[in-house]
Amino acid sequence: MRFVADLHIHSRYSIATSRDMVPEVIWKWAQLKGVAVIGTGDAVHPGWFRELTRKLDPLGNGLFTLREDLKDDTVPRSCAAEPLFLLSTEISCIFTRNGKTRKAHCVVLFDDMESALRLQGRLSKVGSISSDGRPILGLDAKRLLAMVINDCPLALFIPAHLWTPHFSVLGSASGFDSLEECFEELTPHVHAVETGLSSDPSMNWRVSALDDLTLVSNSDAHSPQKIGREANLFDIDLSFDAVAQAIRTGQGFNGTIEFYPEGGKYHYDGHRPCKVRMTPREAVDAGCRCPACGKKLTLGVLNRVEALADRQTGFRPKAARPFTSLIPLKEIIADTLQAGVQTKKVDRLYYELLEKLGPELAILMDVPLAEITRTGHPDIAGAIARVRSGEVTIEPGYDGEYGKITIGSGGQDRTYRK
């Protein structure tokens, strides 16, 4: 069975996350987006875990369905489906190794409630797991991996947004130069890495050490509308075991849906307070200092990939999976209408298109352009055609600032929103 899975999101218990990130709303938006399997996020947070046990019913295959009385029947018939939940969490590890402070976010996918509960118990002895949906712990990432191996042997451990400067295993500010440097003898237990919004698979292909790993992509959504902005494509049975096996081996893993990496918050180097954005070459020429104030630049994902790459741009490994770069439908509509993303007219047209054509990801990737034109919106069809063909101009994001997107001709610069 072919389906889309978004395995890393956050709940209402996470800092800077929408109150709408509850199971019933997540379930609704997974349908609108066309996501068949959605991570729960935050599964080791006690309050969220209790909510999940109340609102989800186990299917016996490691996946969960929303309780029948909580299901929203207002979803357009064209989008109606039965999304399933997979227990997941992200953990923020802050620790010192070799005299340097390290900060790494790691995702764990659980095979059942008991597995999540066991890790919850272990982590509660390390620090507070109740103050944030994504626990922030004084815990070495290698030790976390050891806990997962020992207490949750069927679970999957995935370094999150691998290249992000401040909170990732390979980040420029507080990361390592390789997975082996971080996880040492436990590295063979890492079967996948998450590329993050500011990189795409083609950038990761330049690092040969990642060749044997599955490159996954997830939305890291903090609000329902961001579900599916990045996701994974599978052709397997619907079960945790099948998902885990596909990620471990690559068999049945058909690639990813990507946001354009230039649109991410950390693609280029820069210093946001001074509005300074630089390419890696410009940053090196400036001594990695802000030319306006002299402070250190935040070195972005492109710079970090350049530093660790042992291949030229454009290299493609034999086993590489394909990927598709997209821009969210509301962003396309807003660009076409010259209106704000949050405006009522953008919202109205968004739902009109979903009712006539189906879920968002299907519209962006699969629905024939002629069919989109027949809805009475040839301008939207044209914009989607330009996105599909890569006719997109982006002022790259830097130092926490999203990139500015222009879709082909006639569009306007638009800053991507979280």
C-alpha positions in Angstrom: 0.0 0.0 0.0 1.3 3.4 -0.9 0.9 6.2 1.7 2.4 9.3 3.1 3.7 9.4 6.7 4.7 12.4 8.8 6.4 11.0 11.9 7.7 14.1 13.8 5.3 16.7 15.1 4.6 18.3 18.4 1.6 18.4 20.8 0.0 21.3 22.7 2.3 20.5 25.6 5.4 21.7 23.6 6.7 25.3 24.0 5.6 27.6 21.1 3.0 25.1 19.8 -0.6 25.7 19.0 -3.3 24.7 21.5 -5.0 23.0 18.5 -2.3 20.3 18.5 -4.6 17.7 20.0 -5.4 14.2 18.6 -8.8 15.1 17.0 -7.5 18.2 15.3 -4.3 16.5 14.2 -6.5 13.6 12.8 -8.6 16.1 10.8 -5.6 17.9 9.3 -3.9 14.7 8.4 -6.9 14.1 6.2 -6.9 17.5 4.6 -3.2 17.1 3.9 -3.3 13.5 2.6 -1.2 12.0 5.4 -2.1 8.4 6.2 0.2 7.9 9.2 1.0 10.7 11.6 3.4 10.7 14.6 1.9 11.7 17.9 4.9 13.7 19.0 5.7 14.2 22.7 4.8 10.6 23.7 7.0 10.6 26.9 5.3 13.8 28.3 3.0 12.5 31.1 0.1 14.7 30.3 0.1 14.1 26.6 0.7 10.4 27.2 -2.5 10.3 29.3 -4.4 12.2 26.6 -3.2 9.7 24.0 -4.3 6.7 26.1 -7.8 8.3 26.5 -8.3 9.3 22.9 -6.6 6.6 20.8 -7.5 3.0 20.3 -4.7 0.5 19.6 -5.1 -1.6 16.4 -2.7 -4.3 17.6 -0.1 -3.6 14.9 1.7 -0.7 16.6 -0.6 1.9 15.1 -3.5 3.7 16.7 -6.9 5.1 15.5 -8.7 8.0 16.9 -11.6 7.1 19.2 -14.8 6.9 17.2 -16.7 9.6 19.1 -14.0 12.1 18.6 -13.9 11.9 14.8 -14.8 15.1 12.9 -17.4 14.5 10.2 -16.9 18.0 8.6 -13.9 17.0 6.6 -14.7 17.3 2.8 -15.8 14.0 1.3 -12.9 14.3 -1.2 -10.4 14.2 1.7 -12.2 11.7 4.0 -9.8 9.0 5.2 -8.8 7.2 8.4 -5.3 8.5 9.4 -3.5 6.3 11.9 -1.2 7.5 14.7 2.3 6.2 15.5 3.8 7.0 18.9 6.7 9.3 18.6 8.7 11.8 20.6 11.6 14.3 20.3 14.1 14.7 23.1 16.5 17.5 23.5 19.9 16.4 24.8 22.2 19.0 26.2 25.6 17.6 27.4 29.3 18.2 27.5 31.7 16.0 25.5 35.4 16.6 25.0 35.2 20.0 26.7 32.4 21.3 24.4 28.7 21.9 25.1 26.7 19.7 22.7 23.0 20.1 21.9 21.2 17.4 19.9 17.5 16.7 19.2 16.6 13.1 18.6 13.4 11.5 17.5 12.2 8.1 18.8 9.4 6.1 17.2 7.7 3.6 19.5 6.2 0.2 18.7 3.6 0.4 21.5 2.4 2.3 24.6 4.4 0.1 27.0 7.6 0.9 25.2 7.0 4.7 25.4 6.1 4.2 29.1 9.4 2.5 29.8 11.4 5.2 28.3 9.3 7.8 30.1 10.2 6.1 33.4 13.9 6.1 32.5 13.9 9.8 31.5 12.0 10.9 34.5 15.1 9.9 36.6 17.3 12.1 34.5 15.3 15.4 34.7 11.9 17.0 34.2 9.8 15.4 31.5 6.7 17.5 32.4 7.8 21.1 31.7 7.9 20.7 27.9 6.4 18.3 25.5 9.9 17.8 24.1 11.9 17.1 27.2 15.0 19.2 27.6 17.5 17.0 29.5 21.1 17.0 30.7 21.6 13.7 28.9 24.3 12.6 26.4 22.7 11.6 23.1 24.7 8.4 23.1 23.3 7.5 26.5 19.8 8.2 25.2 20.4 5.8 22.3 21.6 3.2 24.8 18.4 3.6 26.8 16.3 3.1 23.6 18.3 0.0 22.7 18.0 -1.5 26.1 14.5 -0.5 27.1 12.7 -0.2 23.8 14.5 -2.7 21.5 11.9 -2.4 18.7 11.8 1.4 18.7 13.6 3.5 16.1 16.1 6.2 17.1 16.5 9.0 14.5 18.8 12.1 14.9 16.4 15.0 14.2 17.0 17.8 11.6 20.6 16.6 11.3 22.2 19.9 10.2 20.4 22.6 12.2 23.1 24.9 13.7 22.1 24.8 17.4 20.3 21.6 18.1 21.5 18.7 16.0 24.1 16.0 15.9 26.0 17.6 13.0 25.1 21.3 13.6 27.7 24.0 13.2 27.2 25.5 16.7 27.1 22.5 19.0 27.3 19.3 17.0 29.9 16.7 16.0 31.7 16.1 12.7 30.2 12.7 12.2 27.6 10.3 13.6 30.5 8.1 14.8 32.0 10.9 16.9 28.6 11.3 18.7 27.4 7.7 19.0 30.7 5.8 18.9 30.2 2.0 19.1 26.4 2.4 19.1 26.4 4.1 15.6 25.3 0.9 13.8 22.0 1.2 15.8 21.2 4.4 13.9 19.5 3.5 10.6 18.1 6.9 9.5 18.6 10.6 9.9 16.1 13.4 9.4 17.2 16.0 6.9 15.3 19.0 8.3 13.7 21.9 6.5 17.0 23.7 5.6 18.5 20.7 3.7 17.2 18.2 1.2 18.4 14.7 0.2 20.6 16.1 -2.6 22.7 18.0 -0.1 23.0 15.0 2.2 24.2 12.9 -0.8 27.4 14.8 -0.8 28.4 13.1 2.5 29.4 9.5 1.8 29.1 8.6 5.5 25.3 8.9 5.1 25.0 6.5 2.2 23.8 3.6 4.2 21.2 5.6 6.1 17.6 6.3 5.1 17.0 10.0 4.7 13.6 10.8 6.3 11.8 14.1 6.2 9.0 15.2 8.6 7.1 18.4 9.2 8.2 19.0 12.8 4.8 20.8 12.9 3.9 23.1 15.8 0.5 23.8 14.3 -2.0 21.7 12.5 -1.7 23.5 9.1 2.0 22.7 9.0 1.4 18.9 9.1 2.8 17.3 5.9 5.0 20.2 4.8 7.7 17.5 4.7 6.9 13.8 4.8 7.8 10.3 3.7 6.5 8.0 1.0 6.0 4.3 1.7 4.8 1.3 -0.2 4.3 -1.2 2.5 1.7 -2.7 4.9 0.2 -0.4 7.4 1.9 -1.4 10.6 4.7 -0.2 12.9 6.9 -3.2 12.0 6.6 -2.5 8.3 7.4 1.2 8.8 10.4 0.4 11.0 11.6 -2.3 8.5 11.3 0.1 5.6 13.3 2.8 7.4 15.9 0.3 8.6 16.5 -1.3 5.2 15.2 1.2 2.6 12.9 -1.5 1.1 9.4 -0.1 0.6 10.7 3.5 1.4 9.9 5.4 -1.8 11.4 8.8 -1.0 10.4 12.1 0.6 8.3 15.2 0.2 10.5 18.3 0.8 10.1 22.0 1.4 12.6 23.9 -0.7 15.7 24.0 1.6 16.4 27.6 0.8 13.1 28.5 2.5 14.3 27.0 5.8 15.4 29.2 8.7 19.0 28.2 8.6 20.0 27.6 5.0 22.5 30.5 4.6 24.9 32.0 7.1 24.0 35.3 8.7 23.3 37.6 11.7 19.6 38.4 12.0 19.9 41.4 14.3 21.9 43.2 11.6 19.9 41.7 8.8 23.1 40.2 7.3 22.7 37.2 5.0 25.8 35.5 3.4 26.7 32.6 1.3 29.3 30.2 2.8 32.0 31.7 0.6 31.1 35.2 1.7 31.1 34.1 5.3 34.6 32.6 5.1 35.9 35.7 3.4 34.5 37.8 6.3 36.1 35.5 8.8 32.7 34.2 9.8 32.0 37.5 11.5 29.2 39.9 10.9 30.6 42.8 8.8 28.1 45.2 10.5 28.9 44.5 14.2 31.7 42.0 14.3 29.8 39.3 16.2 30.0 35.7 15.1 27.8 34.6 12.3 25.4 31.7 12.7 26.8 29.3 10.2 23.9 27.7 8.3 23.2 24.3 6.9 24.7 24.8 3.5 27.9 25.9 5.1 28.0 22.9 7.3 27.3 20.5 4.5 30.1 22.1 2.5 32.5 21.6 5.5 31.7 17.9 5.9 31.1 17.0 2.2 33.5 14.6 0.4 31.6 14.9 -2.9 30.7 17.6 -5.4 27.3 19.1 -5.7 25.1 17.0 -8.0 26.5 13.6 -6.9 23.8 11.0 -6.6 24.4 7.6 -4.8 23.2 4.5 -6.5 20.7 3.7 -3.8 19.4 7.3 -3.5 15.6 7.6 -3.2 13.8 10.3 -5.1 12.3 13.4 -3.6 9.8 16.0 -4.6 10.1 19.7 -3.6 6.9 21.5 -2.8 5.5 24.7 -1.4 2.4 24.6 0.8 -0.9 25.2 -1.1 -1.9 28.2 1.0 1.4 29.8 0.2 0.8 29.3 -3.5 -2.7 30.7 -3.2 -1.6 33.7 -1.2 1.2 34.4 -3.7 -1.2 34.1 -6.6 -3.9 36.3 -5.0 -1.4 38.8 -3.7 -2.9 38.3 -0.2 -1.9 37.3 3.2 -1.7 33.6 4.0 -4.1 34.0 7.0 -6.7 36.0 5.1 -10.3 34.7 4.6 -10.1 34.7 0.8 -7.1 32.5 0.9 -8.8 30.2 3.3 -12.0 30.1 1.2 -10.1 29.2 -2.0 -8.0 26.6 -0.1 -11.1 24.7 1.1 -12.8 25.1 -2.3 -9.9 23.4 -4.0 -9.8 20.6 -1.4 -13.5 20.0 -1.8 -13.2 19.8 -5.6 -9.8 18.0 -6.0 -9.0 16.2 -2.8 -6.2 16.5 -0.2 -3.5 19.1 -0.4 -0.5 16.8 -1.2 -2.5 15.2 -4.0 -3.2 18.6 -5.5 0.4 19.7 -5.3 1.9 16.4 -6.7 -0.7 14.4 -8.6 -3.8 16.1 -9.8 -3.6 16.9 -13.5 -3.1 20.6 -14.2 -6.1 20.5 -16.6 -8.3 19.3 -13.8 -7.1 22.2 -11.5 -7.8 24.6 -14.3 -11.4 23.3 -14.7 -12.1 24.4 -11.1 -12.1 27.9 -12.5 -8.7 28.8 -11.3 -6.2 28.6 -14.1 -3.8 31.0 -12.3 -3.5 28.5 -9.4 -2.9 25.7 -11.9 -0.2 27.8 -13.5 1.4 28.5 -10.1 1.4 24.8 -9.2 2.9 24.0 -12.6 5.8 26.4 -11.8 6.3 24.8 -8.4 6.3 21.4 -9.9 8.9 22.4 -12.5 11.1 24.3 -9.9 10.4 27.8 -11.3 10.7 29.2 -7.8 12.9 32.1 -6.6 13.9 32.1 -3.0 15.9 34.6 -0.9 17.5 32.0 1.4 16.7 31.9 5.1 19.4 32.5 7.7 19.9 32.7 11.4 16.3 31.8 12.3 14.7 33.8 9.5 12.6 31.9 6.9 13.4 32.4 3.3 11.4 34.7 1.0 9.6 32.9 -1.9 8.5 34.1 -5.3 6.7 31.6 -7.4 7.6 32.2 -11.1 6.4 35.4 -12.8 3.8 37.7 -11.3 4.3 36.5 -7.7 5.5 38.5 -4.8 8.1 37.9 -2.2 6.6 36.0 0.7 8.3 35.0 4.0 7.5 31.5 4.9 5.7 31.1 8.3 6.1 28.5 10.9 
